[in-house]
Amino acid sequence: MRMRDYCWQSLASAVGVLLYVAGIVWFGFHAEQILGGPEILKPMYALLLFVVSAASTGLMVLGRPIHLYFSGSIRASIILLFSTLGWLVLFLIILTVVLSLY
C-alpha cells in the first residue's frame, strides 16, 4: 500500500472517532430527556457507556494497525497508528482554537 492510502485510511479512522465522540456528547446533553428510570442505574449506565466507548474508539484507532502488525507489516502499522493519532491531535488543536475564539 502507498503512503497516501494509509493517510486516507487514518483520516477515515480519525473522523470515525470524532463522529462517535460528537454523538456521545450529543447524547450526554440530551440524556436527561431520553433516559428515565431509577437514579441508582444511571451511574452504572455511565460506566458501561465509558467502557463501551473506550473499546469502540480503541478499536477504531488500534484495530487496523494491530492487524497489520501481526500480519508482518510492522512499518505500515506504525505509520497508520501515528498518522491516525496525528489527525486526532489536529482535530483537538482545531477544537481548541475554535473554543478559544468564543
Stockholm file with secondary structure:
# STOCKHOLM 1.0

chainA/1-102         MRMRDYCWQSLASAVGVLLYVAGIVWFGFHAEQILGGPEILKPMYALLLFVVSAASTGLMVLGRPIHLYFSGSIRASIILLFSTLGWLVLFLIILTVVLSLY
#=GR chainA/1-102 SS CCHHHHHHHHHHHHHHHHHHHHHHHHHHHHHHHHCCSCTTHHHHHHHHHHHHHHHHHHHHHHHHHHHHHHTTCHHHHHHHHHHHHHHHHHHHHHHHHHHHHC
#=GC SS_cons         CCHHHHHHHHHHHHHHHHHHHHHHHHHHHHHHHHCCSCTTHHHHHHHHHHHHHHHHHHHHHHHHHHHHHHTTCHHHHHHHHHHHHHHHHHHHHHHHHHHHHC
//
